[in-house]
Amino acid sequence: MAHANFEALMASSYAQNFPPGLEMIRQGDPADFLHIVLEGSVELLAQWGGRECTMAVVRPVSTFILAASIRDAPYLMSARTLERTRIILVPSSDLRAMFRRDTEFSVSVINELAAGYRSVVRNAKTLKLRNSRERVASYLLHQSLLAGGAASYILPVEKRLLASYLGMTPENLSRTLKVLESDGLKMDGARVIITDREKLTALAQPDKLIDGPDSAGNESGAGLPTSHI
């Protein structure tokens, strides 16, 4: 976006530090601000009927929840800090005004929303088309590829968050990980060890139309962070 427009938008924005475990926004509330994560991490979650599920974990530098801010609609998700987090809050009214004023900024926003939409569709396809073993195998194999094809890496999130994201209970995830030992996967605490990539790949059956990535653009949106070796 034009530098002058960026300065104008930032003039009405401010940075704030949040402690871990704080519910920053609640689903159903008005989308007063666009949030930009500078440091730390934030869990996006949904609640219904006394239950909740993890929709995504956001890490720097990423935004949430852009669609609600642009549409002036209620938040569809709640947000909770997982650690000490520093966030820039951009007033949604100013964001919408700038969206109409700056063409390049509008294109960037549309690309971000499109990437998020495609990520959500891919996640929905995984949940509906794959069984629990296939979902876990696919996710862990994909994380290995993101880590440069590493045969061993550390999970980027707690197992309870991963279970929720994959539509499972923590107990079901633990049982599935145990079963996957015969399919080329071993867990050592939070460390993933791929013992037979060929067998694990045969189970996961990677599909570009489900697992991505797109040939261009950033795969942002509803997802979990990248693992590290």
C-alpha positions as CSV (number, residue, x, y, z in Angstrom):
1,M,0.0,0.0,0.0
2,A,1.0,3.6,-0.4
3,H,3.4,4.7,2.4
4,A,1.2,7.8,3.2
5,N,-1.9,5.5,3.6
6,F,0.1,3.1,5.8
7,E,1.1,6.0,8.0
8,A,-2.5,7.1,8.2
9,L,-3.7,3.7,9.1
10,M,-1.1,3.2,11.8
11,A,-1.8,6.6,13.3
12,S,-5.1,5.2,14.7
13,S,-3.7,1.8,15.6
14,Y,-1.8,0.8,18.7
15,A,0.3,-2.1,20.1
16,Q,-0.6,-3.9,23.3
17,N,1.0,-6.8,25.3
18,F,-1.2,-9.6,26.5
19,P,-0.4,-12.2,29.2
20,P,-0.8,-16.0,28.4
21,G,-4.2,-17.6,28.7
22,L,-6.2,-14.4,28.1
23,E,-9.4,-14.5,26.0
24,M,-8.8,-11.5,23.8
25,I,-12.0,-11.7,21.8
26,R,-15.2,-13.8,22.1
27,Q,-17.2,-15.2,19.2
28,G,-20.3,-13.2,18.5
29,D,-18.8,-9.9,19.6
30,P,-18.5,-7.0,17.1
31,A,-15.3,-7.0,15.1
32,D,-14.0,-3.7,16.3
33,F,-10.3,-4.4,15.5
34,L,-8.1,-6.3,13.1
35,H,-5.4,-8.0,15.2
36,I,-1.8,-8.4,13.9
37,V,0.4,-10.8,15.9
38,L,3.9,-9.4,16.3
39,E,5.2,-11.7,19.1
40,G,3.9,-14.8,20.8
41,S,1.0,-17.0,19.6
42,V,-2.8,-17.0,19.7
43,E,-5.3,-19.9,19.5
44,L,-8.4,-19.3,17.5
45,L,-11.2,-21.5,18.8
46,A,-14.9,-22.1,18.4
47,Q,-17.5,-23.0,21.0
48,W,-20.9,-24.6,21.0
49,G,-23.0,-26.6,23.4
50,G,-20.3,-26.6,26.1
51,R,-17.7,-27.9,23.6
52,E,-14.8,-26.1,21.9
53,C,-12.4,-26.9,19.1
54,T,-9.2,-25.3,17.9
55,M,-9.5,-23.7,14.5
56,A,-6.0,-22.3,14.1
57,V,-2.9,-21.2,15.9
58,V,-1.6,-17.8,14.7
59,R,2.0,-16.8,15.0
60,P,4.0,-13.8,13.8
61,V,3.5,-12.1,11.6
62,S,-0.1,-12.8,10.9
63,T,-3.6,-11.2,11.1
64,F,-6.9,-12.4,12.6
65,I,-9.8,-12.1,12.1
66,L,-9.7,-10.2,8.8
67,A,-13.0,-11.3,7.2
68,A,-15.1,-10.1,10.1
69,S,-13.3,-6.8,10.2
70,I,-13.8,-6.2,6.5
71,R,-17.5,-7.2,6.5
72,D,-18.3,-5.4,9.8
73,A,-19.7,-8.7,11.1
74,P,-19.5,-10.5,14.4
75,Y,-16.4,-12.7,15.1
76,L,-17.1,-16.3,14.3
77,M,-14.2,-17.4,16.5
78,S,-12.8,-16.6,19.9
79,A,-9.1,-15.8,20.4
80,R,-6.9,-16.8,23.4
81,T,-3.2,-16.2,23.9
82,L,-1.0,-19.2,24.4
83,E,2.0,-17.2,25.7
84,R,2.9,-13.6,26.3
85,T,1.9,-12.0,23.1
86,R,2.3,-8.5,21.5
87,I,-0.4,-7.4,19.1
88,I,-1.2,-4.4,16.9
89,L,-4.9,-3.5,17.0
90,V,-6.2,-1.7,13.9
91,P,-9.7,-0.2,14.1
92,S,-11.9,-2.0,11.7
93,S,-13.7,1.1,10.6
94,D,-10.3,2.6,9.5
95,L,-9.4,-0.6,7.8
96,R,-12.6,-0.6,5.7
97,A,-12.1,3.0,4.8
98,M,-8.5,2.3,3.6
99,F,-9.7,-0.8,1.7
100,R,-11.9,1.5,-0.4
101,R,-9.2,4.1,-0.8
102,D,-6.0,2.2,-1.7
103,T,-6.2,-0.2,-4.6
104,E,-3.0,-2.1,-3.9
105,F,-4.0,-2.6,-0.3
106,S,-7.4,-3.9,-1.5
107,V,-5.7,-6.4,-3.7
108,S,-3.5,-7.6,-0.8
109,V,-6.5,-8.0,1.5
110,I,-8.4,-10.0,-1.2
111,N,-5.4,-12.2,-1.7
112,E,-5.2,-12.8,2.1
113,L,-8.9,-13.6,2.3
114,A,-8.6,-15.9,-0.7
115,A,-5.7,-17.8,0.8
116,G,-7.6,-18.2,4.1
117,Y,-10.7,-19.4,2.2
118,R,-8.7,-22.1,0.3
119,S,-7.0,-23.2,3.6
120,V,-10.4,-23.6,5.2
121,V,-11.7,-25.6,2.3
122,R,-8.6,-27.9,2.4
123,N,-9.1,-28.5,6.1
124,A,-12.8,-29.3,5.6
125,K,-11.9,-31.8,2.9
126,T,-9.4,-33.4,5.2
127,L,-11.9,-33.8,8.0
128,K,-14.7,-35.1,5.7
129,L,-12.7,-37.4,3.4
130,R,-10.0,-38.9,5.6
131,N,-10.3,-41.1,8.6
132,S,-8.4,-40.4,11.8
133,R,-5.3,-42.4,10.9
134,E,-5.1,-40.7,7.5
135,R,-5.6,-37.2,9.0
136,V,-2.8,-37.6,11.5
137,A,-0.5,-39.3,9.0
138,S,-1.2,-36.5,6.4
139,Y,-0.6,-33.7,8.9
140,L,2.7,-35.2,10.3
141,L,4.0,-36.0,6.8
142,H,3.2,-32.5,5.6
143,Q,5.0,-31.0,8.6
144,S,8.1,-33.1,7.7
145,L,8.0,-31.6,4.2
146,L,7.7,-28.1,5.5
147,A,10.8,-28.8,7.6
148,G,12.8,-29.6,4.5
149,G,12.0,-33.3,4.4
150,A,13.3,-33.9,7.9
151,A,12.8,-37.4,9.3
152,S,12.7,-36.0,12.8
153,Y,11.2,-32.8,14.1
154,I,9.4,-31.2,17.0
155,L,5.6,-30.7,16.9
156,P,4.8,-27.0,16.6
157,V,1.9,-27.1,19.0
158,E,0.7,-29.1,22.1
159,K,-0.9,-32.4,21.3
160,R,-4.2,-31.3,22.7
161,L,-4.4,-28.4,20.1
162,L,-3.4,-30.8,17.3
163,A,-6.1,-33.2,18.4
164,S,-8.7,-30.5,18.4
165,Y,-7.6,-29.1,15.0
166,L,-7.8,-32.6,13.5
167,G,-11.3,-33.2,14.9
168,M,-10.2,-35.7,17.6
169,T,-10.0,-36.0,21.3
170,P,-6.6,-36.1,22.9
171,E,-7.2,-39.8,23.9
172,N,-8.0,-40.7,20.3
173,L,-4.9,-38.9,19.1
174,S,-2.7,-40.8,21.5
175,R,-4.3,-44.1,20.4
176,T,-3.9,-43.2,16.7
177,L,-0.2,-42.2,17.2
178,K,0.4,-45.6,18.8
179,V,-1.3,-47.4,15.9
180,L,0.8,-45.4,13.4
181,E,4.0,-47.1,14.7
182,S,3.2,-49.9,12.3
183,D,2.9,-47.3,9.5
184,G,6.3,-45.8,9.8
185,L,5.9,-43.2,12.6
186,K,7.2,-43.0,16.1
187,M,6.7,-40.4,18.8
188,D,9.2,-39.5,21.5
189,G,7.4,-36.9,23.6
190,A,6.8,-33.9,21.3
191,R,9.4,-35.3,18.7
192,V,8.1,-36.9,15.6
193,I,10.3,-39.6,14.1
194,I,9.5,-41.0,10.6
195,T,10.8,-44.5,10.5
196,D,9.4,-45.5,7.1
197,R,8.5,-42.6,4.8
198,E,7.2,-44.8,2.1
199,K,4.7,-46.6,4.3
200,L,3.5,-43.3,5.9
201,T,3.1,-41.7,2.4
202,A,1.1,-44.7,1.2
203,L,-1.3,-44.2,4.1
204,A,-1.5,-40.4,3.8
205,Q,-1.9,-40.4,0.0
206,P,-0.8,-36.7,-0.4
207,D,-3.1,-34.7,-2.7
208,K,-2.3,-31.2,-3.9
209,L,-6.0,-30.3,-4.0
210,I,-6.2,-31.1,-0.3
211,D,-2.7,-30.6,1.1
212,G,-1.5,-27.8,-1.2
213,P,0.4,-25.7,-1.6
214,D,-0.9,-23.4,-4.2
215,S,1.7,-22.6,-6.9
216,A,1.7,-19.0,-5.8
217,G,0.8,-17.1,-2.7
218,N,1.1,-17.7,1.0
219,E,-1.0,-20.5,2.5
220,S,-2.3,-18.4,5.4
221,G,-5.6,-18.9,7.2
222,A,-6.9,-21.7,9.4
223,G,-4.0,-23.9,10.1
224,L,-1.3,-24.8,12.6
225,P,2.3,-23.4,12.7
226,T,5.2,-25.0,10.9
227,S,7.3,-27.5,12.8
228,H,11.0,-27.0,13.6
229,I,13.8,-29.6,13.5
